[in-house]
Amino acid sequence: MFLPSTSLVGVLRMLLEARLQRARSQAGASAVEWVIIAAIVVGIAAAVGVILRNVLQSEAGEIANEIGNQ
């Protein structure tokens, strides 16, 4: 049903459609932001995991050497 934009209902309908369109576009941007944030967190977690693994292997090697030297 077509309502002229000069009626109160027509103006309210246009305002509602504009607001819904803005909300849809912002929802897409928000999803992209969350994907980027999640990727950064995963990258940081992986880097910390690699660092911890290297440190633990080094320390375990030193302990093994000390036990073998006794």
Backbone as ProteinMPNN parsed JSONL, in Angstrom:
{"seq_chain_A": "MFLPSTSLVGVLRMLLEARLQRARSQAGASAVEWVIIAAIVVGIAAAVGVILRNVLQSEAGEIANEIGNQ", "coords_chain_A": {"N_chain_A": [[0.844, -1.175, 0.0], [0.642, 2.135, -0.901], [1.581, 5.072, 0.67], [1.248, 8.531, 0.802], [4.086, 10.658, 1.268], [3.591, 12.962, 2.61], [1.707, 12.595, 4.527], [1.221, 11.906, 8.026], [1.591, 9.236, 8.749], [3.004, 8.346, 6.524], [5.387, 9.811, 6.724], [6.351, 8.846, 9.174], [6.697, 6.188, 8.451], [8.758, 6.397, 6.54], [10.825, 7.368, 8.175], [11.114, 5.187, 9.929], [11.903, 3.149, 8.126], [14.367, 4.208, 7.273], [15.774, 4.166, 9.666], [15.827, 1.406, 10.223], [17.35, 0.516, 8.059], [19.818, 1.729, 8.613], [20.409, 0.395, 11.006], [20.72, -2.227, 10.066], [22.991, -1.981, 8.423], [24.885, -1.228, 10.302], [24.922, -3.484, 11.89], [26.192, -5.346, 10.265], [28.728, -4.181, 10.104], [29.444, -4.365, 12.765], [29.649, -7.129, 13.081], [31.861, -7.66, 11.483], [33.806, -6.288, 12.91], [33.879, -7.863, 15.259], [34.839, -10.254, 14.222], [37.416, -9.483, 13.467], [38.469, -8.77, 15.972], [38.338, -11.264, 17.258], [40.137, -12.72, 15.672], [42.526, -11.403, 16.265], [42.77, -11.99, 19.008], [43.022, -14.78, 18.884], [45.449, -14.944, 17.484], [47.21, -13.763, 19.35], [46.951, -15.589, 21.472], [48.015, -17.875, 20.259], [50.664, -17.044, 19.837], [51.547, -16.695, 22.492], [51.288, -19.333, 23.337], [53.262, -20.606, 21.754], [55.582, -19.367, 22.715], [55.526, -20.163, 25.436], [55.744, -22.94, 25.093], [58.328, -23.187, 23.971], [59.914, -22.168, 26.074], [59.308, -24.011, 28.119], [60.259, -26.398, 26.977], [62.987, -25.813, 26.82], [63.661, -25.471, 29.53], [63.017, -28.042, 30.447], [64.909, -29.527, 29.075], [67.256, -28.567, 30.289], [66.861, -29.486, 32.895], [66.868, -32.246, 32.465], [69.51, -32.556, 31.627], [70.867, -31.856, 33.992], [70.012, -33.898, 35.682], [71.111, -36.074, 34.354], [73.844, -35.556, 34.682], [74.411, -36.145, 37.282]], "CA_chain_A": [[0.0, 0.0, 0.0], [1.445, 3.351, -1.018], [1.108, 6.211, 1.444], [2.007, 9.738, 0.444], [5.05, 11.027, 2.295], [3.16, 14.161, 3.331], [0.87, 12.216, 5.662], [1.977, 11.583, 9.225], [1.96, 7.831, 8.673], [4.03, 8.24, 5.499], [6.634, 10.34, 7.284], [6.814, 7.888, 10.187], [7.165, 4.991, 7.738], [10.065, 6.715, 5.95], [11.789, 7.44, 9.272], [11.344, 3.833, 10.409], [12.695, 2.441, 7.12], [15.731, 4.732, 7.312], [16.414, 3.672, 10.893], [16.075, -0.02, 10.052], [18.46, 0.349, 7.125], [21.028, 2.072, 9.363], [20.673, -0.68, 11.967], [21.226, -3.381, 9.318], [24.366, -1.733, 7.974], [25.737, -1.227, 11.484], [25.045, -4.864, 12.362], [27.232, -5.96, 9.441], [30.015, -3.626, 10.533], [29.734, -4.913, 14.084], [30.086, -8.511, 12.89], [33.231, -7.603, 10.961], [34.666, -5.893, 14.027], [34.041, -9.017, 16.148], [35.717, -11.221, 13.549], [38.78, -8.954, 13.569], [38.886, -8.895, 17.376], [38.559, -12.69, 17.528], [41.373, -13.119, 14.992], [43.642, -10.848, 17.035], [42.878, -12.763, 20.244], [43.56, -16.095, 18.525], [46.862, -14.743, 17.172], [47.945, -13.535, 20.598], [46.974, -16.858, 22.204], [48.962, -18.766, 19.577], [52.016, -16.559, 20.114], [51.852, -17.025, 23.889], [51.475, -20.781, 23.387], [54.574, -20.945, 21.185], [56.607, -18.896, 23.654], [55.527, -21.056, 26.6], [56.259, -24.25, 24.68], [59.781, -23.076, 23.826], [60.504, -22.006, 27.407], [59.181, -25.275, 28.848], [61.178, -27.37, 26.4], [64.333, -25.423, 27.211], [63.822, -25.796, 30.951], [62.996, -29.495, 30.583], [66.217, -29.99, 28.618], [68.238, -28.255, 31.322], [66.622, -30.396, 34.025], [67.335, -33.561, 32.024], [70.973, -32.518, 31.653], [71.294, -31.854, 35.388], [69.782, -35.233, 36.218], [72.079, -36.958, 33.718], [75.192, -35.259, 35.153], [74.591, -36.538, 38.696]], "C_chain_A": [[0.884, 1.23, 0.0], [0.798, 4.46, -0.215], [1.919, 7.427, 1.041], [2.903, 10.162, 1.596], [4.632, 12.263, 3.078], [2.244, 13.817, 4.491], [1.768, 11.85, 6.838], [2.448, 10.128, 9.196], [3.065, 7.634, 7.646], [5.384, 8.716, 6.002], [7.204, 9.365, 8.318], [7.349, 6.621, 9.527], [8.545, 5.233, 7.136], [11.144, 6.759, 7.035], [12.13, 6.048, 9.796], [12.191, 3.032, 9.424], [14.144, 2.91, 7.128], [16.47, 4.205, 8.546], [16.73, 2.183, 10.804], [17.25, -0.263, 9.113], [19.792, 0.682, 7.803], [21.402, 0.955, 10.325], [21.235, -1.907, 11.249], [22.669, -3.173, 8.892], [25.33, -1.723, 9.158], [25.919, -2.632, 12.027], [26.116, -5.583, 11.557], [28.614, -5.472, 9.838], [30.409, -4.186, 11.889], [30.235, -6.354, 13.977], [31.527, -8.553, 12.392], [34.196, -7.23, 12.077], [34.916, -7.074, 14.963], [34.936, -10.071, 15.528], [37.169, -10.769, 13.666], [39.303, -9.102, 14.999], [39.193, -10.353, 17.709], [39.855, -13.169, 16.886], [42.598, -12.613, 15.751], [43.861, -11.655, 18.315], [43.466, -14.142, 19.962], [45.055, -15.99, 18.206], [47.707, -14.553, 18.419], [48.054, -14.836, 21.393], [47.967, -17.832, 21.574], [50.402, -18.348, 19.869], [52.436, -16.888, 21.544], [52.094, -18.518, 24.027], [52.831, -21.206, 22.859], [55.69, -20.543, 22.137], [56.685, -19.822, 24.873], [56.093, -22.426, 26.252], [57.779, -24.227, 24.585], [60.476, -22.961, 25.184], [60.448, -23.32, 28.166], [60.114, -26.343, 28.293], [62.616, -27.07, 26.794], [64.602, -25.798, 28.666], [63.846, -27.309, 31.167], [64.326, -30.086, 30.13], [67.298, -29.738, 29.643], [68.09, -29.186, 32.524], [67.124, -31.796, 33.673], [68.855, -33.631, 32.05], [71.491, -32.57, 33.084], [71.112, -33.238, 35.995], [70.81, -36.22, 35.636], [73.487, -36.747, 34.215], [75.436, -35.735, 36.579], [74.937, -37.974, 38.845]], "O_chain_A": [[1.787, 1.344, 0.829], [-0.384, 4.759, -0.389], [3.145, 7.357, 0.949], [2.527, 10.041, 2.761], [5.241, 12.585, 4.098], [2.019, 14.658, 5.362], [2.94, 11.522, 6.655], [3.58, 9.832, 9.579], [3.976, 6.836, 7.87], [6.408, 8.089, 5.732], [8.405, 9.096, 8.326], [8.336, 6.046, 9.986], [9.413, 4.363, 7.215], [12.247, 6.248, 6.839], [13.293, 5.755, 10.075], [13.101, 2.313, 9.837], [15.057, 2.094, 7.002], [17.645, 3.845, 8.471], [17.787, 1.747, 11.259], [18.059, -1.16, 9.354], [20.785, -0.012, 7.587], [22.576, 0.606, 10.449], [22.138, -2.562, 11.771], [23.483, -4.091, 8.989], [26.472, -2.164, 9.027], [26.977, -2.943, 12.575], [26.882, -6.363, 12.124], [29.561, -6.256, 9.902], [31.585, -4.453, 12.133], [31.145, -6.75, 14.704], [32.318, -9.387, 12.832], [35.285, -7.796, 12.174], [36.044, -7.271, 15.416], [35.712, -10.716, 16.232], [38.054, -11.581, 13.934], [40.445, -9.512, 15.208], [40.193, -10.645, 18.365], [40.594, -13.945, 17.493], [43.596, -13.324, 15.863], [44.998, -11.968, 18.668], [44.314, -14.622, 20.715], [45.837, -16.85, 18.611], [48.795, -15.118, 18.531], [49.117, -15.152, 21.927], [48.681, -18.537, 22.288], [51.259, -19.196, 20.119], [53.567, -17.317, 21.773], [52.999, -18.936, 24.748], [53.484, -22.07, 23.445], [56.639, -21.3, 22.339], [57.774, -20.216, 25.291], [56.842, -23.007, 27.038], [58.445, -25.144, 25.065], [61.509, -23.59, 25.41], [61.431, -23.712, 28.795], [60.699, -27.111, 29.057], [63.383, -27.991, 27.075], [65.643, -26.371, 28.989], [64.619, -27.802, 31.989], [64.818, -31.04, 30.732], [68.164, -30.586, 29.856], [69.085, -29.622, 33.102], [67.742, -32.458, 34.507], [69.426, -34.647, 32.448], [72.468, -33.268, 33.356], [71.97, -33.702, 36.746], [71.313, -37.091, 36.346], [74.28, -37.688, 34.177], [76.579, -35.724, 37.035], [75.118, -38.452, 39.965]]}, "name": "protein", "num_of_chains": 1, "seq": "MFLPSTSLVGVLRMLLEARLQRARSQAGASAVEWVIIAAIVVGIAAAVGVILRNVLQSEAGEIANEIGNQ"}
